[in-house]
Amino acid sequence: MTEANVDPLAPTADLRRQAYQQEAASLEQTAQRLALQIEALHRDLAAVTGRHQWVSGELAKLND
């Protein structure tokens, strides 16, 4: 919160609590978004790893 947004009549502890609650909510949303991205990356990695193993097997057959 910037100084311009601070109500001089509001208790300081209430302002800090509100700011911390807003930040906590924002961080929770970020954590959830990152968790979904990590899950997608794990799926992509599994697919690429599987494809790599298949291609390596096919290449080995050709080299025999």
C-alpha positions in Angstrom: 0.0 0.0 0.0 1.3 3.5 -0.8 1.1 6.4 1.6 -1.6 8.0 -0.6 -3.9 5.0 0.1 -3.5 5.1 3.9 -6.4 6.5 5.9 -4.8 8.5 8.7 -7.8 7.7 10.9 -7.6 3.9 10.4 -5.6 1.9 12.9 -2.2 0.9 11.6 -2.6 -2.7 12.6 -5.8 -3.0 10.6 -4.1 -1.6 7.5 -1.2 -4.0 7.9 -3.7 -6.9 8.4 -5.6 -5.9 5.2 -2.4 -5.5 3.2 -1.1 -8.9 4.4 -4.4 -10.6 3.6 -4.4 -9.2 0.1 -0.8 -10.3 -0.4 -1.6 -13.7 0.9 -4.5 -14.1 -1.5 -2.4 -13.0 -4.4 0.4 -15.4 -3.4 -2.1 -18.2 -3.1 -3.4 -17.5 -6.6 0.2 -17.5 -7.9 1.0 -20.7 -6.2 -2.1 -22.4 -7.7 -1.2 -21.1 -11.2 2.4 -22.3 -10.8 1.2 -25.7 -9.6 -1.0 -26.1 -12.7 2.0 -25.1 -14.9 4.2 -27.6 -13.2 1.7 -30.4 -13.7 1.5 -29.5 -17.4 5.3 -29.5 -17.7 5.5 -33.0 -16.0 3.0 -34.3 -18.6 5.1 -32.7 -21.4 8.3 -34.2 -20.0 6.7 -37.6 -19.7 5.5 -37.4 -23.4 8.9 -36.2 -24.6 10.8 -38.9 -22.6 8.5 -41.6 -24.0 9.0 -40.4 -27.5 12.8 -40.2 -27.0 12.8 -43.8 -25.8 10.8 -44.9 -28.8 13.0 -43.1 -31.3 16.1 -44.4 -29.6 14.7 -47.9 -29.8 13.9 -47.5 -33.5 17.4 -46.0 -34.2 19.0 -49.0 -32.4 17.0 -51.4 -34.6 18.4 -49.6 -37.7 21.9 -49.8 -36.5 21.8 -53.5 -35.9 
